[in-house]
Amino acid sequence: MAAVAMRLPVARKAVAPSGSRGDEKHLVAPGDTITTDTGYMRGHGTYVDEEKLIASVAGAVERVNKLVCVKALKTRYNGEVGDIVVGRITEVQQKRWKVETNSRLDSVLLLSSMNLPGGELRRRSAEDELAMRDYLQEGDLISAEVQSVFSDGAVSLHTRSLKYGKLGQGVLVQVSPSLVKRQKTHFHDLPCGASVILGNNGFIWIYPTTEQKDEEAGGFTTNLEPVPLSDREVISRLRNCIVALATQKLMLFDTSILYCYEASLSHQIKDILKPEVMEEIVLETRQRLLDLEG
């Protein structure tokens, strides 16, 4: 007879306010009037009707001087120059790769915008073009930086730094791009024994931390050695913690992920995704972040 998991209802804990009144964002739904002042400029996610500025999407109102725009809470990734992204190769074309980056259009990685194996600097030849599939082929995961954004919204990538390139063994988690907090660095080696790449496009890559950085290969060699069980457990726990934070709509950055990981240590990995456990560890994480902010 198969075992049946039963969960009893528990009383909800009182949730402390997530910040002071001054920190709260101005949230709007489509059709809500943002302002009746005619001195403001219309930005993304807004339109003017009868001299009123009205929201066309659900999200948070952002003001830059006189420019008012609404940043949608649930949207496809809109690329900005300098963003770190994680993507998957979907097509090999002439002198370029097409990359899926959770955007409306496929991104482009040009052959001239990447390091050659070994990091050598020279012009790309016909031999390099013929060997493109040896460098990256369909299904490969890469980390890259946004080099430019085309007029139609498509993104051009580059992997000229040795910290970018082909990704090896690990786990990919997909969340909403609006939940990834913008920081100076999106490559984090966590003290729990794993590393994360927090892509601005909502793709998060979790992988075991390596002892020595492989700088000579130019980001093309992938380590296919078996990953120890302890590392796999850490990666699985981190993955479930990120899913829990994303489900509870908490911003994802290195500190919040680490606090959530520490809060989850008293539970088994498979139990983290149970609704009541998820709520408990995210509540503890949110409280610790509030204490940190003072």
C-alpha positions as CSV (number, residue, x, y, z in Angstrom):
1,M,0.0,0.0,0.0
2,A,1.5,3.4,-1.1
3,A,2.3,6.0,1.6
4,V,0.0,9.0,1.6
5,A,1.4,12.4,2.7
6,M,-1.1,14.4,4.8
7,R,-0.7,18.0,5.8
8,L,-2.8,19.6,8.5
9,P,-3.9,23.3,8.4
10,V,-1.8,25.6,10.6
11,A,-2.5,29.1,11.8
12,R,-0.9,31.8,9.6
13,K,1.8,33.9,11.2
14,A,1.3,37.7,11.2
15,V,3.5,39.1,8.4
16,A,5.4,42.3,9.3
17,P,5.1,45.2,6.8
18,S,7.8,44.8,4.1
19,G,9.1,48.3,4.5
20,S,8.3,51.9,5.6
21,R,5.5,53.7,3.9
22,G,7.9,55.9,2.0
23,D,9.5,52.8,0.3
24,E,6.2,51.4,-1.1
25,K,5.9,51.4,-4.9
26,H,3.0,53.0,-6.7
27,L,1.3,50.0,-8.3
28,V,-1.2,50.5,-11.1
29,A,-3.5,48.3,-13.2
30,P,-4.4,48.9,-16.9
31,G,-6.7,51.9,-17.1
32,D,-5.7,53.5,-13.8
33,T,-5.0,57.2,-13.9
34,I,-1.4,57.9,-13.0
35,T,-1.5,61.7,-12.9
36,T,-3.7,64.5,-14.3
37,D,-0.7,66.9,-14.4
38,T,0.0,67.9,-18.0
39,G,3.7,68.7,-17.2
40,Y,4.8,65.0,-17.3
41,M,6.2,63.2,-20.4
42,R,4.6,59.9,-21.5
43,G,6.9,56.9,-21.2
44,H,6.6,53.1,-21.8
45,G,3.4,51.5,-20.5
46,T,1.4,54.7,-20.5
47,Y,-1.0,56.7,-22.8
48,V,-2.7,60.0,-22.7
49,D,-6.5,60.3,-22.8
50,E,-8.5,63.5,-22.1
51,E,-5.3,65.1,-20.7
52,K,-4.8,62.3,-18.2
53,L,-1.8,60.0,-18.1
54,I,-3.2,56.4,-17.9
55,A,-1.4,53.1,-17.4
56,S,-1.6,50.5,-20.2
57,V,0.0,47.7,-18.3
58,A,0.0,46.4,-14.7
59,G,3.1,47.3,-12.9
60,A,5.1,49.8,-10.8
61,V,5.2,53.5,-11.7
62,E,8.7,54.9,-12.2
63,R,9.6,58.6,-12.5
64,V,12.8,60.0,-13.9
65,N,12.5,63.8,-13.7
66,K,9.4,64.6,-15.8
67,L,9.3,61.2,-17.6
68,V,6.7,58.7,-16.2
69,C,6.7,55.1,-17.3
70,V,5.2,51.8,-15.9
71,K,7.5,48.8,-15.5
72,A,5.4,45.7,-16.0
73,L,5.7,43.1,-13.2
74,K,5.3,40.1,-15.5
75,T,6.9,40.6,-18.9
76,R,9.3,39.2,-21.4
77,Y,12.9,40.3,-21.1
78,N,13.7,43.7,-22.5
79,G,17.5,43.9,-23.1
80,E,19.6,46.8,-21.9
81,V,23.3,47.3,-22.7
82,G,25.6,45.8,-20.1
83,D,23.1,43.2,-18.9
84,I,24.3,39.7,-18.0
85,V,22.2,37.0,-19.6
86,V,22.1,33.2,-19.7
87,G,20.8,31.8,-23.0
88,R,20.5,28.7,-25.1
89,I,21.8,28.3,-28.7
90,T,18.8,27.6,-31.0
91,E,20.4,28.0,-34.4
92,V,23.8,28.2,-36.1
93,Q,23.8,30.6,-39.0
94,Q,26.3,32.3,-41.2
95,K,28.9,34.0,-38.9
96,R,26.4,34.1,-36.1
97,W,24.4,32.1,-33.6
98,K,20.8,32.6,-32.6
99,V,20.2,32.5,-28.8
100,E,17.0,32.1,-26.8
101,T,17.2,34.6,-24.0
102,N,13.5,34.8,-22.8
103,S,13.0,37.9,-25.0
104,R,10.4,38.6,-27.6
105,L,12.9,38.0,-30.4
106,D,15.9,35.6,-30.6
107,S,19.2,37.3,-29.6
108,V,22.3,37.3,-31.9
109,L,25.8,36.2,-31.0
110,L,28.2,37.2,-33.8
111,L,31.3,35.1,-34.5
112,S,33.3,38.3,-34.3
113,S,31.9,39.1,-30.8
114,M,33.3,36.1,-29.0
115,N,36.7,34.8,-27.8
116,L,38.3,32.2,-29.9
117,P,39.5,29.0,-28.0
118,G,42.7,29.9,-26.1
119,G,41.7,33.6,-26.1
120,E,43.8,34.5,-29.1
121,L,43.1,37.8,-30.8
122,R,43.0,37.7,-34.6
123,R,40.6,38.2,-37.5
124,R,38.0,35.5,-38.0
125,S,38.8,33.4,-41.1
126,A,36.7,31.0,-43.2
127,E,38.1,28.1,-41.2
128,D,36.6,29.7,-38.0
129,E,33.3,29.9,-39.8
130,L,33.4,26.3,-40.8
131,A,34.3,25.3,-37.2
132,M,31.4,27.3,-35.6
133,R,29.5,24.1,-34.6
134,D,32.7,22.9,-32.8
135,Y,32.6,26.0,-30.6
136,L,28.9,26.2,-29.9
137,Q,26.0,24.0,-31.2
138,E,22.3,23.9,-30.8
139,G,21.2,23.2,-27.2
140,D,24.4,24.6,-25.6
141,L,23.9,27.0,-22.7
142,I,26.0,30.2,-22.6
143,S,26.5,33.2,-20.4
144,A,27.0,36.5,-22.2
145,E,26.7,40.3,-21.9
146,V,24.4,42.5,-23.9
147,Q,26.5,44.5,-26.4
148,S,23.8,46.5,-28.2
149,V,20.0,46.5,-28.7
150,F,18.6,46.8,-32.2
151,S,15.7,49.1,-33.2
152,D,13.2,46.2,-33.2
153,G,14.2,45.2,-29.6
154,A,16.4,42.3,-30.6
155,V,19.6,41.9,-28.6
156,S,23.2,41.5,-29.7
157,L,25.5,39.6,-27.3
158,H,29.2,39.3,-26.8
159,T,31.4,36.8,-24.8
160,R,34.7,38.6,-25.1
161,S,35.6,38.2,-21.5
162,L,36.9,34.9,-20.2
163,K,34.2,34.8,-17.5
164,Y,31.6,34.4,-20.2
165,G,31.2,31.4,-22.5
166,K,29.8,27.9,-22.6
167,L,28.3,26.6,-19.4
168,G,29.1,23.1,-18.2
169,Q,27.2,21.0,-15.6
170,G,24.5,22.6,-13.5
171,V,20.8,23.4,-13.2
172,L,18.9,26.1,-15.1
173,V,16.0,27.8,-13.3
174,Q,13.7,30.2,-15.1
175,V,11.9,33.0,-13.2
176,S,10.4,36.3,-14.2
177,P,13.0,38.9,-15.3
178,S,11.4,41.5,-13.0
179,L,12.4,39.4,-9.9
180,V,16.2,39.5,-10.6
181,K,17.8,42.5,-8.8
182,R,20.2,44.6,-10.8
183,Q,23.7,44.5,-9.2
184,K,27.3,45.3,-10.1
185,T,28.1,41.6,-10.5
186,H,25.8,38.7,-11.3
187,F,28.4,36.0,-10.8
188,H,28.3,34.8,-7.2
189,D,30.3,32.1,-5.4
190,L,28.1,31.2,-2.4
191,P,29.8,29.9,0.8
192,C,27.5,26.8,0.7
193,G,29.7,25.3,-2.0
194,A,27.8,26.3,-5.2
195,S,27.9,29.2,-7.6
196,V,25.0,31.1,-9.3
197,I,24.8,33.3,-12.4
198,L,21.8,35.5,-12.0
199,G,20.8,36.4,-15.6
200,N,19.0,39.7,-16.0
201,N,16.7,37.8,-18.4
202,G,15.3,35.6,-15.7
203,F,17.5,32.5,-16.5
204,I,19.5,31.5,-13.4
205,W,22.3,29.0,-13.7
206,I,23.4,27.0,-10.6
207,Y,26.6,25.0,-10.8
208,P,29.3,23.5,-8.4
209,T,32.1,25.9,-7.5
210,T,35.4,24.9,-9.1
211,E,38.7,25.1,-7.2
212,Q,40.7,26.5,-10.0
213,K,39.4,28.8,-12.7
214,D,40.0,27.5,-16.2
215,E,41.4,30.7,-17.8
216,E,43.3,29.1,-20.7
217,A,40.4,27.6,-22.6
218,G,38.6,30.8,-23.4
219,G,35.3,29.6,-22.0
220,F,34.9,26.5,-24.3
221,T,35.9,23.5,-22.3
222,T,33.2,21.9,-20.2
223,N,34.0,19.7,-17.3
224,L,32.0,16.5,-17.6
225,E,33.4,14.8,-14.5
226,P,30.7,13.2,-12.2
227,V,29.4,15.8,-9.7
228,P,29.7,14.5,-6.0
229,L,26.4,13.8,-4.2
230,S,27.0,16.5,-1.6
231,D,27.4,19.1,-4.4
232,R,24.2,17.8,-6.1
233,E,22.3,18.1,-2.9
234,V,23.5,21.7,-2.4
235,I,22.5,22.6,-6.0
236,S,19.1,20.9,-5.5
237,R,18.4,22.9,-2.3
238,L,19.5,26.1,-3.9
239,R,17.2,25.4,-6.9
240,N,14.2,24.8,-4.6
241,C,15.0,27.9,-2.6
242,I,15.1,30.1,-5.8
243,V,11.7,28.6,-6.9
244,A,10.3,29.3,-3.4
245,L,11.5,32.9,-3.5
246,A,10.1,33.4,-7.0
247,T,6.8,31.9,-6.0
248,Q,6.5,34.3,-3.1
249,K,7.6,37.2,-5.3
250,L,10.8,38.1,-3.3
251,M,13.6,39.8,-5.2
252,L,16.5,37.4,-6.1
253,F,20.1,38.4,-5.3
254,D,23.0,36.7,-3.6
255,T,22.0,37.7,0.0
256,S,18.3,36.7,-0.3
257,I,19.3,33.3,-1.9
258,L,21.8,32.7,0.9
259,Y,19.4,33.6,3.7
260,C,16.7,31.4,2.1
261,Y,19.2,28.5,1.9
262,E,20.2,28.9,5.6
263,A,16.5,29.0,6.6
264,S,15.8,25.8,4.6
265,L,18.5,23.7,6.3
266,S,16.1,22.4,8.9
267,H,13.9,20.9,6.2
268,Q,14.5,18.1,3.7
269,I,15.2,19.3,0.1
270,K,11.9,17.8,-1.3
271,D,9.8,19.5,1.5
272,I,11.0,23.0,0.5
273,L,8.3,23.2,-2.2
274,K,5.4,22.4,0.1
275,P,3.3,25.5,0.4
276,E,3.5,25.9,4.2
277,V,7.3,25.2,4.3
278,M,7.8,27.6,1.4
279,E,5.9,30.3,3.2
280,E,7.8,29.7,6.5
281,I,11.3,29.9,5.0
282,V,10.5,32.9,2.7
283,L,9.0,34.8,5.7
284,E,12.2,34.1,7.7
285,T,14.3,35.3,4.8
286,R,12.2,38.5,4.4
287,Q,12.5,39.3,8.1
288,R,16.3,38.8,8.0
289,L,16.6,41.1,5.0
290,L,14.5,43.8,6.8
291,D,16.8,43.4,9.9
292,L,19.8,43.8,7.6
293,E,18.4,47.0,6.1
294,G,17.8,48.3,9.6
